[in-house]
Amino acid sequence: MAPRRAPYGDRVRYWFDSTLARGAAALVGWMALLCLAVVVPASALLVWTDPDAPPSLTGKLARVWRVTGETLRLGGATGTPSRVLVSVLLALVTLVYVSTLVGLITTALTERLTALRRGRSTVLEHGHAVVLGWSEQVFTVVGELVAANANQRRAAVAVLADRDKTLMEEALSTKVRTTGRTRLICRSGPTTDPTVLSLTSPATAGVVLILPHDQPEADAEVVKTLLALRAALAGQRSRPPVVAAVRNDRYLLAARLAAGPGGIVLESDTVTARLIVQATRRPGLSLVHRELLDFAGDEFYLITEPALTGRPFGDALLSYRTSSLVGLVRAGTPLLNPPPATPIAPGDLLVVITRDDDTAVLEDCAESVEEAAMASGPPTPTRAERVLLLGWNRRAPLIVDQLRRRARPGSAVDVVTDQGEATARQVNEADADGGTHLSVTLHDGDVTRPETLRRLDVYSYDSVIVLGRDPVTGQPQDEPDHRTLVTLLLLRQLEETTGRELPVVTELVDDRNRPLAPIAPGADVIISGKLIGLLMAQISQNRHLAAVFEELFAGDGTGVRMRPAADYVLPGRETSFATVVAAARHRGECAIGYRSHQDAMTSPGYGVRINPPKDVRRRWTAGDEVVVVGGD
């Protein structure tokens, strides 16, 4: 039986596709035939319907030829065959020339636009900020740099990462909605290549910030980027300040050596662990850190004040109405909360919290102090604490170590995780020094399962810390937050069932998940990347603040604390904040703000007020807290 013949239409389409597959010549031929099939009949129709057309058939055909030639730009001269042929030849030459010229121009423009889209052109800016690397921190850093440049006429931020330029621009425009006068410039390429890194003009930059991503090899890439920056700046007389961050202390020394003497390298995991532990000691402290570190409100400044030279530091605490004095920088060394009798020496820089560098104006507030309203009793005593740690990641051993260093006798930590052997080994390493007042107990269980939490008497703990797992190469970056959100949802259900609130401190990786967390609005949430991004942005504007922050966020010594307001002023009394500052001075502390218990859940700042005017009066309650810079 003979095979059935394909339908005629299919055979025609196959023949047509086969001719097109022969190349550009076949395509040009088909286009010419198509044009002639349309233009010749249309030209004939115009000529035959024209009342002024020649009466003879030869004249009409000549007119059709002329109209067709003018339409297709193929000449149109009539006469002898040789004359017509030459006319067509000249028209073809013109067509080839114009087509080639248009093609060359189109190709050049396409290549230029493609290069621009790839972000491979050099940034010609001076004094701009260069951000190298891409992670969730980039949105915080760029947003804070934009806020810091709000009062500048011309500012620019150049971002270089091994990502598509268009995607970076879209992400930044979505997250950093208002850029003001600051121009955002994106360049695409590996940050570890000195040639590509030179596209951002680091030699003329005002500061260079290097961000670590959230994958395991992040610290090694930061070190390589610092080395690439050194190679790109080789031979330059002046080098911009460099601010970088690494996660693991194993890479800290290498990163500092690669950054050079003028570079500043932060150890992000240690700083995050310290802030988490501080928040467990006093709920709400993360809100204070956020207020102090972003550029939206009051922040740290270093100023000179010759009028205060020779005066005791304690007297200077009441010398500013709208600024809070917290320490000195003497010969490059920060002295936060020095003894009140410490004299202010010539050349000392004052560390103040204020709205801007020009808002620290001398204005004595000693007359606003009411000693009769000060509390005279002893401070609230500290006691042993019990902490429940749900989950385990690379920062967990650092958290346990920080809790151990500051533990009171009888303190305990219960760790619940399904990573039993690895957790036990890390806990033993963290507790290798011995002499600790902290007992650590491991419990095997999955914190995302309700039965695991039911076995625990969560209300017997002073604080609950919820941690997510570390990111794994090849998995979505926000996966650690998935488990954290599930655990928070189970804890929230427990709160609703019992009608009691749990003192929960949560660590999240992605700031976008903060609104999704099922917790109270003013609860403590530590966004590890966001906090480090805020720190890097602050230091990029004033590198001398690095030593101040190092002292302020250290595990031991002077730091930001929250104390009961009843330790400073009598509950129920209406008095000024200057009275609180004076009372804190008697205790060897610097008062910088307060948290209102009444406004904790209703105000935009959850009751936190940093650097209030010292002459403003308010009624203090037993539930209020005072924010101070002092020791444990």
C-alpha positions in Angstrom: 0.0 0.0 0.0 1.5 3.3 -1.1 2.0 5.9 1.7 -0.7 8.6 1.8 0.4 11.8 0.2 0.6 14.8 2.5 -2.1 17.5 2.0 -1.3 20.1 -0.6 -1.3 23.0 1.9 1.3 21.2 4.1 3.5 20.5 1.1 3.3 24.2 0.1 4.3 25.3 3.6 7.1 22.8 3.7 8.4 24.0 0.3 8.2 27.6 1.4 10.0 26.9 4.7 12.7 25.0 2.8 13.4 27.9 0.6 13.6 30.3 3.5 16.2 28.0 5.1 18.5 28.5 2.2 19.7 31.9 3.6 19.4 35.6 3.1 19.2 35.4 -0.7 16.0 33.4 -0.6 14.6 35.8 1.9 15.4 38.8 -0.2 13.9 37.1 -3.3 10.6 36.3 -1.5 10.4 39.8 -0.2 10.9 41.2 -3.8 8.2 38.9 -5.2 5.8 39.9 -2.4 6.4 43.6 -3.0 6.0 43.2 -6.7 2.8 41.2 -6.2 1.4 44.1 -4.2 2.9 47.2 -5.9 2.5 46.3 -9.6 -1.3 45.6 -9.5 -1.8 48.7 -7.3 0.2 50.8 -9.7 -1.8 49.5 -12.6 -5.0 50.3 -10.9 -3.9 53.9 -10.3 -2.8 54.4 -13.9 -6.0 52.8 -15.5 -8.2 54.9 -13.2 -6.3 58.1 -13.9 -8.2 60.4 -16.4 -4.9 61.9 -17.5 -3.3 58.6 -18.3 -1.8 58.1 -21.8 -4.4 56.6 -24.2 -2.1 53.9 -25.6 -1.3 50.6 -23.9 2.4 51.2 -24.3 2.1 54.6 -22.5 0.0 53.1 -19.7 2.5 50.3 -19.2 5.3 52.9 -19.1 3.4 54.9 -16.5 2.9 51.7 -14.4 6.6 51.0 -14.6 7.4 54.6 -13.5 4.9 54.4 -10.5 6.3 51.0 -9.5 9.9 52.3 -9.7 9.1 55.3 -7.6 7.4 53.2 -5.0 10.1 50.6 -4.7 13.0 53.1 -5.4 14.1 51.1 -8.4 14.5 54.0 -10.8 11.6 54.5 -13.2 13.3 55.9 -16.2 11.8 55.0 -19.5 13.2 54.7 -22.9 15.5 52.1 -24.5 16.1 48.8 -22.6 19.7 49.8 -21.8 18.5 53.1 -20.2 15.9 51.2 -18.1 18.6 48.6 -17.1 21.1 51.3 -16.0 18.3 53.0 -14.0 17.6 49.8 -12.2 21.3 49.2 -11.6 21.8 52.6 -10.1 18.7 52.2 -7.9 20.0 48.8 -6.7 23.4 50.4 -5.8 21.7 53.1 -3.9 19.5 50.6 -2.1 22.6 48.5 -1.1 24.4 51.5 0.1 21.5 52.9 2.2 20.7 49.4 3.6 24.3 48.8 4.6 24.6 52.3 6.2 21.3 51.7 8.1 22.5 48.3 9.2 25.9 49.6 10.4 24.2 52.4 12.4 21.6 50.0 13.8 24.3 47.5 14.8 26.4 50.2 16.4 23.5 51.5 18.4 22.4 48.0 19.4 25.9 47.2 20.7 26.1 50.5 22.6 22.7 50.0 24.2 23.6 46.4 25.0 26.8 47.6 26.7 24.9 50.1 28.6 22.4 47.5 29.7 25.2 45.3 30.8 26.7 48.1 32.9 30.2 48.1 31.5 30.8 51.8 31.1 33.0 53.7 33.5 31.5 55.9 36.2 32.8 59.4 36.0 32.0 60.8 39.5 33.9 62.4 42.4 33.2 61.9 46.0 30.5 59.2 45.3 29.9 56.1 47.4 30.8 52.7 45.9 28.9 49.6 47.1 30.5 46.3 46.1 28.4 43.1 46.4 24.7 42.3 46.5 22.7 41.0 49.4 19.7 42.1 51.5 22.0 44.6 53.1 22.3 46.6 49.9 18.9 48.1 50.2 19.6 49.2 53.8 23.0 50.6 52.9 21.8 52.5 49.8 18.7 53.8 51.6 20.7 55.1 54.4 23.3 56.7 52.1 20.4 58.4 50.3 19.1 59.7 53.6 22.5 60.9 54.6 22.9 62.8 51.3 19.5 64.5 51.6 21.0 67.9 52.2 23.6 67.7 49.3 23.0 69.1 45.9 25.0 66.5 44.0 25.4 62.9 45.3 25.8 59.5 43.7 25.9 55.9 44.8 27.5 53.3 42.4 26.6 49.7 43.0 28.7 46.9 41.4 27.6 43.3 41.6 27.7 40.2 39.5 24.0 40.6 38.5 22.0 41.9 35.6 22.1 45.7 35.6 18.4 46.1 34.8 17.4 43.7 37.6 19.5 45.6 40.1 18.0 48.9 39.0 14.4 47.5 39.3 15.1 46.0 42.7 16.6 49.3 44.1 13.8 51.4 42.7 11.3 49.1 44.3 13.0 49.0 47.8 14.6 52.5 47.8 11.6 54.4 46.6 12.8 58.0 47.3 16.3 58.8 46.1 16.0 62.6 46.3 19.0 64.3 44.8 21.1 61.1 44.9 21.7 59.3 41.6 21.8 55.5 41.7 24.3 54.0 39.2 24.5 50.2 38.7 27.3 48.4 37.1 27.5 44.6 36.3 30.4 42.3 36.8 32.4 40.3 39.4 33.7 42.4 42.3 36.8 40.3 42.5 38.1 41.4 39.1 40.2 44.6 39.4 39.5 45.6 35.8 35.7 45.4 36.3 36.0 47.0 39.7 37.7 50.0 38.1 34.4 50.8 36.3 33.1 52.3 39.6 36.1 54.8 39.7 37.1 53.8 43.3 40.1 56.2 43.2 37.8 59.2 43.1 35.1 57.8 45.5 34.4 59.2 48.9 33.9 55.8 50.5 33.8 52.1 49.4 31.5 49.6 51.2 31.9 45.9 50.7 28.9 43.7 51.5 29.0 40.0 52.2 26.2 37.8 50.8 24.5 35.0 52.8 26.2 32.0 51.2 28.9 30.0 53.0 31.7 31.3 50.8 30.8 35.0 51.5 33.8 35.8 53.7 36.3 34.5 51.3 34.8 36.6 48.5 35.0 39.7 50.7 38.7 39.1 51.2 39.1 38.6 47.4 37.2 41.8 46.7 39.4 43.8 49.1 42.5 42.4 47.3 40.9 43.4 44.0 40.3 46.9 45.3 43.9 47.1 46.4 45.0 46.1 42.9 42.6 48.6 41.3 44.0 51.4 43.4 47.7 50.5 42.9 49.7 53.5 42.2 47.1 56.0 43.5 48.3 58.6 46.0 45.1 58.8 47.9 42.7 56.0 48.7 39.1 56.2 49.8 38.0 54.9 53.2 36.9 51.3 53.1 34.2 49.7 55.2 33.6 46.0 54.9 32.0 43.2 56.9 32.7 39.5 57.4 30.7 36.9 59.3 33.3 34.6 60.8 36.1 35.8 63.0 38.5 33.4 61.1 38.5 35.8 58.2 38.6 39.0 60.3 42.4 39.3 60.4 42.8 38.5 56.6 40.1 41.0 55.7 41.8 43.7 57.8 45.2 43.0 56.3 43.6 43.2 52.8 41.7 46.4 53.6 44.9 48.2 54.7 45.5 50.6 57.6 42.6 52.9 56.6 40.1 50.1 56.3 37.4 49.1 58.8 36.1 45.6 58.9 33.1 44.6 61.1 32.5 41.1 62.4 28.7 40.8 61.7 27.9 37.6 63.5 29.5 38.7 66.8 27.7 42.1 66.7 24.4 40.4 66.0 24.9 37.9 68.8 25.6 40.7 71.2 22.5 42.7 70.3 20.3 39.6 70.6 21.6 38.9 74.1 21.1 42.6 75.1 17.6 42.4 73.8 16.9 39.3 75.9 18.0 41.2 79.0 15.7 44.1 78.3 12.8 43.7 75.9 12.5 46.6 73.5 16.2 47.4 73.2 16.2 46.5 69.5 13.9 49.4 68.9 16.5 51.7 70.6 19.3 50.3 68.4 17.2 50.9 65.3 16.5 54.5 66.3 20.2 55.2 67.0 21.6 53.7 63.9 19.3 54.9 61.1 19.5 58.4 59.6 15.8 59.1 60.0 16.1 60.5 63.5 18.9 61.4 65.9 22.2 59.7 65.5 25.8 59.9 66.8 28.1 62.8 65.9 31.6 63.9 67.0 31.9 67.6 67.7 34.3 70.0 69.3 33.2 72.5 72.0 36.0 74.8 73.2 33.6 76.4 75.7 33.4 73.2 77.7 37.2 72.7 78.0 38.2 72.2 81.6 34.7 71.5 82.8 33.8 68.1 84.4 32.1 65.7 82.1 29.1 65.4 84.5 28.4 69.1 84.3 28.4 69.0 80.5 25.6 66.5 80.5 23.1 69.3 81.1 24.8 71.8 78.7 22.6 70.8 75.7 18.9 71.1 75.6 18.3 69.2 72.3 21.4 66.9 72.3 22.6 64.1 74.6 26.2 63.9 75.6 27.4 60.3 76.0 31.2 60.4 76.0 34.5 61.7 74.7 37.1 60.7 72.0 40.6 61.4 73.3 43.5 60.9 71.0 41.4 58.5 68.9 40.3 56.4 71.8 36.6 56.5 72.8 35.7 57.1 76.4 32.0 56.4 76.7 30.2 57.3 79.9 33.5 58.4 81.7 33.3 59.2 85.4 31.4 62.5 86.0 34.5 64.2 87.4 36.5 63.6 84.2 37.7 67.0 82.9 37.1 67.8 79.2 40.6 68.3 77.8 41.6 70.5 74.9 41.4 68.5 71.7 38.7 66.2 73.0 35.9 65.3 70.7 32.4 65.1 72.3 30.2 62.1 71.4 26.7 63.5 71.2 23.3 62.2 70.0 21.6 64.9 68.0 19.5 65.6 65.0 22.3 66.9 62.8 25.9 68.0 63.2 24.8 71.7 63.5 21.9 71.1 66.1 24.3 70.6 69.1 23.9 74.1 70.5 25.0 75.0 74.1 22.0 75.8 76.3 22.3 75.1 80.0 19.4 73.1 81.4 20.4 72.8 85.1 17.5 75.0 86.2 15.1 72.4 84.9 16.3 69.7 87.4 14.0 69.0 90.3 15.9 67.0 92.9 12.8 66.4 94.9 11.4 64.2 92.1 14.5 62.0 92.0 14.3 58.4 93.3 16.5 57.8 96.3 16.3 54.1 96.8 18.7 51.5 95.6 18.6 50.3 91.9 16.5 47.3 91.0 18.7 44.3 91.7 19.6 41.9 88.9 18.8 38.2 89.3 19.5 34.8 87.7 17.7 34.3 84.4 16.4 31.4 82.4 16.5 31.6 78.6 14.9 29.3 76.1 16.7 29.0 72.8 14.6 27.6 70.0 16.6 26.7 66.9 20.3 26.6 66.1 22.6 28.4 63.5 26.1 29.6 63.2 25.4 32.6 65.6 24.0 30.4 68.3 27.4 29.4 69.9 28.2 33.2 70.0 24.9 33.8 71.7 25.5 31.1 74.3 29.0 32.5 74.9 27.6 36.1 75.4 25.0 34.7 77.9 27.7 32.8 79.7 30.0 35.9 80.0 27.2 38.0 81.7 25.4 35.3 83.6 24.4 35.6 87.2 24.7 32.6 89.5 21.9 30.2 88.9 21.3 31.3 85.3 20.3 28.6 82.7 19.8 28.2 79.0 17.7 25.4 77.5 18.4 24.7 73.8 15.8 23.0 71.7 17.1 21.8 68.3 17.1 18.8 66.0 20.8 19.2 65.4 21.8 17.3 68.5 25.4 16.2 68.1 26.6 19.3 66.2 24.9 21.5 68.8 26.5 19.6 71.7 30.0 19.9 70.3 29.6 23.7 69.7 28.2 24.3 73.2 31.1 22.4 74.7 33.5 24.6 72.7 31.8 27.8 73.8 32.0 26.6 77.4 35.6 25.5 77.3 36.9 28.3 79.5 35.0 27.1 82.5 34.1 29.1 85.6 30.7 29.9 84.2 27.5 30.6 86.2 25.4 29.4 83.2 24.1 25.9 82.8 23.2 24.7 79.3 20.7 21.9 78.7 20.1 20.4 75.2 16.6 19.2 74.2 16.1 17.2 71.0 13.1 18.3 69.0 11.8 20.1 66.0 10.8 23.7 66.9 8.3 23.8 64.0 6.2 21.0 65.6 3.5 21.9 68.1 4.2 18.9 70.3 7.8 20.1 70.8 6.6 23.4 72.3 3.9 21.7 74.4 6.5 19.7 76.3 8.1 23.0 77.4 6.8 25.3 80.1 7.6 28.4 78.1 6.2 30.8 80.6 8.9 29.7 83.2 11.6 31.4 81.1 12.5 35.1 81.3 13.0 35.3 77.5 12.6 33.1 74.4 15.1 33.4 71.5 13.9 32.1 68.1 16.6 31.4 65.5 16.5 30.1 62.0 18.8 27.7 60.2 21.7 28.9 58.2 21.2 29.3 54.4 22.4 26.3 52.3 24.0 26.7 49.0 21.5 26.1 46.2 18.5 26.8 48.3 16.4 30.0 48.4 18.0 32.7 50.5 14.9 33.3 52.7 14.4 29.7 53.6 15.8 30.1 57.2 12.9 32.6 57.9 10.4 30.0 56.9 11.1 27.9 60.0 11.3 31.0 62.1 7.9 32.2 61.0 6.3 28.8 61.7 7.8 28.7 65.2 6.5 32.2 65.9 3.1 31.2 64.7 3.0 28.4 67.2 4.1 30.7 70.0 1.5 33.2 69.0 -1.2 30.5 69.2 0.1 29.6 72.7 -0.2 33.3 73.7 -3.8 33.5 72.4 -4.7 30.3 74.2 -3.3 31.4 77.6 -3.9 35.1 77.3 -0.3 35.8 78.4 2.4 37.5 76.4 5.8 35.8 75.9 9.0 37.8 75.9 10.2 36.7 72.5 13.4 37.9 70.7 13.4 36.9 67.0 16.2 36.8 64.5 15.2 37.2 60.9 17.4 37.1 57.8 15.2 39.0 55.4 13.8 42.4 56.4 10.8 41.7 54.0 9.6 39.1 56.5 9.4 41.5 59.4 5.7 42.5 58.7 4.9 38.8 58.3 6.1 37.8 61.7 3.1 36.9 64.0 4.3 38.9 67.0 3.4 42.1 68.8 4.3 45.3 66.8 6.8 46.4 69.4 8.5 43.1 70.0 12.2 42.6 69.6 13.1 41.5 66.0 16.8 41.5 65.1 17.3 41.7 61.3 21.0 40.7 61.3 21.7 42.0 57.8 19.8 45.3 58.4 21.7 46.1 61.6 25.1 45.5 60.0 24.0 47.6 57.0 23.0 50.5 59.3 26.3 50.3 61.1 28.2 50.3 57.8 26.3 53.3 56.6 26.9 55.2 59.8 30.7 54.5 59.7 30.9 55.4 56.0 29.8 58.9 56.9 32.3 59.2 59.8 34.9 56.6 60.1 35.9 57.8 63.6 32.5 56.4 64.8 33.8 52.8 64.3 35.6 52.8 67.6 32.6 54.4 69.3 30.3 51.6 68.0 32.8 48.9 68.9 32.8 50.1 72.5 29.0 50.7 72.5 28.1 47.2 71.2 30.8 45.3 73.0 29.6 42.3 75.0 31.1 43.7 78.3 31.6 47.2 79.6 29.7 50.3 78.5 26.6 49.9 76.3 23.0 50.9 75.7 20.9 49.7 78.6 17.2 50.1 79.6 16.4 50.5 83.3 13.1 50.9 85.2 12.2 54.6 85.4 11.4 54.1 89.1 15.2 53.9 89.7 15.6 57.5 88.6 12.4 59.4 89.3 9.4 58.9 91.6 6.5 57.2 89.9 3.5 59.4 89.4 5.5 62.6 89.5 5.5 65.0 86.6 9.0 66.3 85.9 11.5 67.1 83.1 13.8 64.8 81.3 16.7 67.0 82.7 15.8 65.5 86.1 16.2 62.0 84.7 19.6 63.0 83.3 20.7 64.4 86.6 19.5 61.2 88.4 21.4 59.0 85.9 24.5 61.1 86.5 24.4 60.3 90.2 24.4 56.6 89.2 27.4 57.1 86.8 25.2 56.8 83.6 24.2 59.0 80.7 20.5 59.1 80.1 19.6 59.4 76.4 15.9 58.7 76.2 13.0 56.6 77.5 10.3 54.2 76.6 6.7 55.0 77.5 4.8 52.0 78.8 1.5 53.7 77.8 2.6 54.4 74.2 4.4 51.1 73.7 1.7 49.6 71.4 0.1 52.8 70.0 2.8 55.2 68.9 4.8 54.9 65.7 8.0 54.4 67.6 6.4 51.9 70.0 6.9 54.3 72.9 10.7 54.8 72.3 11.9 58.4 72.4 15.6 59.1 71.9 17.1 62.4 72.8 14.0 64.3 74.0 14.3 68.0 74.9 15.5 68.2 78.5 13.0 70.9 79.5 9.9 69.0 78.3 7.9 67.7 81.2 5.9 64.4 81.4 4.4 62.2 84.1 6.5 59.1 84.8 4.9 55.8 85.6 6.2 52.6 87.1 6.1 50.8 83.7 8.2 53.4 82.0 11.9 52.7 81.2 14.9 54.9 80.9 17.5 54.4 78.1 21.0 55.0 79.3 24.6 54.5 78.3 26.3 52.7 81.1 27.6 49.4 82.4 25.9 46.3 83.5 
